[in-house]
Amino acid sequence: MALSEKRNQNLMNLIKRVHSVVENADIEKHRQSQDYFGAFLGSSKETTVKATQIENMYGEWIAVNRAHMKKYVILYCHGGGYSTGSSQYARTLTTKLAMSTSMDVLSFDYRLAPEYPYPAALEDAMTAWNYLMLLGYGARDVIVAGDSAGGNLALALTHKLKGEGRILPRGLVLMSPWTDLTASGNTHGSKKEVDPVLNEEYIEQMICNYACGQNLENPFISPIFGDFEGFPSTYIQVGDNEILLSDATMLHKKMVKANVPVKIDIFKGMWHVFQMSPFKTAYEAMDKNAEFIYDICR
C-alpha cells in the first residue's frame, strides 16, 4: 500500500471512530453530541455568529470580521439525515464558507424528523427563503448551499420555487447531496465496505423517520426525480469513498441532460461531507466552492 493510501486509510479509520462517538441510538443524545462537535470545531476568531429569529425558528448569521461583500448571501441548509443536525453542528462548514467567500451565511434550524416528518423541513426552508426576500435580498442575490440531507433540501426548495413560478436562486452548492431516497444508485452496494460514515441501516432509519408512508419518488423528497429545466448553475462535491457517490453522479447526469450549467468534483479517497474535517483537502474544497460562487456572481 502506497504511503498516501495508507495515510488516507488511517484518516478514514479516525473519521469512523469520531463518527461513532457522535452517533448515538438515542436521537436526543445524538443531536446534543453533534452540537457539541459543531461548537468545538466550528468556532473561529475570524468570524462572528449572530442569532436571529425566523418566525418560530432559530437561525444564525455567520459573518467574517472584516470588510466584505454584502450584496450576495448564502442560505445554508444543514445535513443530518433530516433527523439530526443544526446550525450549530453546521458551523464546521458555515464558518469555512463565510471565510472562503467573504459573504454572509444564514443557516436555520428546520424542524427535525421523526417528530416532524416531511414536509416540515421543506416548509421551514421556504420560510427562511421568504425571510431573506423580506430583508430585501433578490432571489438572484442568494446562493443556496447544503450538505447531505441539506443538499436534498436545497434542491427540494428550488423545485418548490420553480413549481410556484418564482425566481430561482443564483446558484446551488451541494456537498455530498442525498438526492435519491429510493437508494437506486449502484454505490449503495459497491461502496458500503469503504464508507466510514454512512451505512444502509442508518440511511433506512433516516428515510423511515422522514418519509414513512410517502411516495419516495416525489421530487420534494427525492429531488433526483424532478424536472431540472431552468435550474440555476450548480456545483457538486462528493468523495469517491461514499455510498452516496451515485446520488451525486446521477444528479450531475440529469442536470447535464436538462442543460443546467453544472460541475461536479469527485474527491479521491474522501468520505461523506469530508469538508467538515479540519484538514487541507477540506479547505481546498471550500476554496473551490468560493471560486464557483465568485464565478456566478460576476
N, C-alpha and C positions, 0 to 999 in steps of 0.2 A: 504493500500500500504506500503510495507516494506521501511525502510529508504533509503537503497541503490537504490531501484527502484525509489523512489521519487527524490532522488538526480540526478539520471540518466535522469528522465523526465525534471527536471529543466535545466539540461545541454543541453538536446535536444531543449528545448524552446529557450535557449540562442543562440544555433547554428542557429536555424531557423531565429532569429532576425538578427544576424550578417550576415547571408547569404542574407537576403532580403535587407540589406544595400548595400552589394556588387553587388547584381543583379540589372540590370537596363535594361529597354526595349531598350534604346539607346545603341547599341552594343559598340560604342566607349567609352561611359561613363562607361559601364560595364568593359571593358578592363582596363581603367585607374584606377578604384577603386580596381580591383584585384591587379594591380601592386603596388598600394599604400599599400594595405593589406600585400602583399608579402614582400615589402621592410621594412615595420614596424615590422612584426612578424618574418621575416626570417633573421634579422641581428644578428650576434653573434661575440663576441670578440674572440672566438676560431677558427674562420675560415676567410679566405680571399677570395674575389671574384675577378677573373681576366678576363676581357673581351677579347674575341678573335673573329676573323673574319673567318667564314667558307664559302668560296666563297662569295655569296651575303647575307649571313645570319649571324645575331648576335648570338654568343654563349658565354657561360661563364664557366670558371673552378672554382669550389669550392674546396678549399683545407684546411686541418687543419693546424694550426700554430705550428706544432711540427713534429719531425721526424716521417715519416710514409711510408707505403708501396707504392712503385712506379710501381711495376711490373703489377699490375692489375688496371683496371679503370672501372668506372661505367658510362655508357651512359644513360642519363636521358631524358625521353620523358614526357613533362608536359601534364596535363589534361586541361579541359575547353571545352569539347564537340566539339572540332575541330574548334570552333568559337571564343573562348576567351582563356586567359591564356598566359603565357610567362615564360621565365627563371626566371624573377624577381618574378612573382607570385609563382613559384615553389620553391623559396628559403625556404619557410616554411617546405619543405620536403628535398631539396638537402643539406641544411646545417646540418640537423639531420642525414642524410645518411652519409655524409662525416665524421661527428663526431663519429658516432657509428661504422663505418667500418675502419676509418683512411685511406680511399682511396680517390683519386681524383675523382670528379664527373664532367662530362661535360654535360651541358644542352644546348639546342639550340632553337631558335625561328623559328619554321617552319611556313610557310605561313598559314593564317587562312581563313576559310570559313565565310561568303558566297562569299567574294571577290575571294578567291582561293579554290574552292571545290576539292574533290577527283580528281586526285591523288596527288595534290600538297604536302600535308603533308608527304606522303609516299616517294615521290621523295626527299624531304628535309631530311628525316630520313636516306635515303640511302647516301646522300651527307655527313651527319655527320658521318656515319659509315665509309665511304671511307676516310674521313679526319683523323680518328683515325688510319686507316691502313697506310696512308701516313706518319703519325708521327712515325710509327714503331711498333705499337701495333699489336700483332697477334689476330686473331678472338677469340682465346681461352683465351686471356687476358682481354676480355671485358664482363662485366655483363650488360645486358640491363634492365633498370628498368623504370616503368611508373605508373601513377595513372589515373584511369578513361579512358578518350579518349587516354591518353598516354600509358595506358596498352594495349589498342586496337592497337596503333601504334607500340609498342614493338613487339606484336605478328605478325602484318602485315609485319613488317620489317623482322622478322625471316622466315615467309612464303616466302617472296620475295628472301631472300638469299638462302633458300633451293631450290626454283624454278630455280635459276640461277646456282645451283650446287656449291655454295660457302660454305666455312667453317662457321659453325654457332657459335654464342657467347657461352661463357662458361655456362651462366645461365640466367634465367629471374626472375625478382622480380616484381610482379604485385599487386598494391593496388587498390581494388575496380574496377577491369578492366571492361570496357564496351566491351563485346565480340560479341554481337548479335544485330545488328541494325534492325532486324525484330521484336524485342521485344517479342519473343515467350515464354520467361520464366514466370513461374506462379507467381513469386514475384512482377511482374509489377502490378498485381492485389492485391495480398494478403498483400503487404507492403505499398501500396500507402497512407494509412491513417497515418502511423507512420513515414515514411521517412521525416526528417526535411530539407533535402537539395534538393532532386530531385522530380519533378513531371512529369507526362506523357506529359503535354503540352510543358514543357521545352525540354524534350527529342525529341519529334516530331519536334520541331523547329530546334534542332541541326542536326537531320537526314536530314531534308529538306535543311538546309544550306550546309551540307557537301556532300550529296549523292543523291540530287534530280534527278530523272530520271534514276538512276543507278540500277543495279541488286543488291539488298541488301544481297543476298546470296553469293556474290563474297567474297572469303576468305580474300582479301586485304581490304575489307570494314567491313565484319563481320567475324573475324578470326575463330569463332567457327565452321564455315563450311569448314575449311581447313583440310588437312591431317597432323596429328601431328607426324607421324612416324619419328623417328630420332631427334625429338626436344630435346633441352638441358634441364637439370634439372631446374625445375620451382617451385617457391614458390608464393602462392596466399594468400593475406589477404583481408578479407571483413567483414563488420559489419552485424549483423543479423537484423538491422532495415532499410535496404536499398532496394529500388526496383530493384537494380542491383545484389542482392544476387544470384539469379538464373543464371545470366550471369557468375558468378564465379564458382558456383557449377557444372553447365553444362560443363564448360571448364575443371574442375578437372576430371569429369567423362570421358570425351572424351580423355583426356591425359592418364588417367589410362588404358583405353582400348587400346591405342596406345603404351603402355609400356614405357611411359615417366616417369622418376623419378620426381614425383610431390607431393607437400604437400600443403594442404590448412588449414588455421586457420580462423575460423569464430568467431568474437569477439562479445560477448554478450552485447546487449544494445548499440552497436556502430552504427554509420551512415557512409554515403559515404565519403571516404577519411578522416576519423577521425584523421589520423596520422598528419594532418596539425595543429591540435589544440595543444596549449602548456599545456598539462597535462599528468599525469602519464601513462595512458594506451597508449597514443601516443608514449611516449619514450620507453615503454616496447615493443611495436610493432616494433619500429625501431631496438631495440636490437635483436629481433627475425630475422629481415631482415639481420642484421650483422652476426648472428650465421649461417644462411643459406649460406651466401656468403663465410664466412670463411671455412665452411664445404666443399663447392665445389671447393675452391681454394687450398685445402690441397694437 
